[in-house]
Amino acid sequence: VGGDAYDHIAIGTGTSAPNASETALVGEKYRAAGTGTRVTTTVANDTAQLSSSFNLTSSISVAESGMFNHTSSGDMMARATFSAIPVNSGDTINTIWKIQFS
């Protein structure tokens, strides 16, 4: 995937509810290129899946994730928040985004 494709995932510490006007994570800490695939949710290949792994170099509480089209800036396609996951330096966290088309 390349060009303007949304092929990067970021994780961060922001806890505020997602807002349609946001263009970035609230507290981005890490961003990495993802691996895109198609998977089946209801019918064959109806779901785009983007996955990435993060090898953490600091201890944080991950509470948000987003999809982006650039390695360090770019446009944000989506942002989600969730209950904070405490992770330590040296840990690896795997992130998967799925967007189903119907």
N, C-alpha and C positions, 0 to 999 in steps of 0.2 A: 504494500500500500504506500502511496506517496502523494506528492502534490499537496492539495488541500484536504486530503483525507484526515478524518479524525482517528488517528492511530497512536495517540499518546494518552496515558493515564497519569493523573496526579493524585496524591493523597495529602491530607493536611489535618489540622487540629481545630478548624472552625466548627462551631456548634449551632450557629443561627440557621433558621429554616431557609431552604432554597428560595430564591426570588428570581422571577423571570428576567429582571434587569441586570443580574449579575454577569460579569464577564470573566471572573476569576474565582478561584477558591478563596475563602476567607483567610485561611492560615496555611497556605501551601508549604509543604516541607520537602517533598520529593516528586519527581516526574520522570517517567520512563516510557520508551517506545513499547507498544503492545504488539501482540500477535493476533491478527484478525482471522476469524474463521466463520463459516456458516454452520449452524446447528439446527436441529429439529425440535420445536416446542409442540406445535400442533400438526403442521403439515411439513413436508420435506423442505429443508433449508429456509424456513420462515423467520429465522432469528440470526441477527448479526451478533457475533461474540468477539469481544476484545479482552485479552488477558495480559497481565504483566506481573512480574515479581520485583519486589523491592528489598534490597539488602540494606538494612538500617544502620546508620553510623551514629545515631543518637537515640536517647530514650524519649518517646513522645506518647501521647494518647491520640491515636488516629480516630477521627470522627467525621471525616468527609472524603469524598472522592469525586473526580471529574474527568471528562473526556475532552481532549484538546487536539488541535490540528498543527501543533508546532512543539518543538523541543523545549522552549522556554517562555513563549508568550502565546500569540495566536488567539483563535476563537475557541470559546468553551461551548461544547454541544450540550452538555448535561452536567448537573451537580446533584449529589445525593448526600444526605447526612444520616448518621446512625449512632447508636450507643457507642461511646468511646471504647476503643480497644487499646489497652496499655501494652506497648511493645518496648523492648530494650535494645540498646546498641548491640549489634551482632545478630539480631533476629531477622528473619525473612518473612515478609507478608505478601501473600498472593491476592491479586485483585482481579475480578471478572465483571465486566459490564456486558449485559445482554439487552438488545433492543429487538423486540418482536414486531414483525410486519404482518398485517392481516388485510 
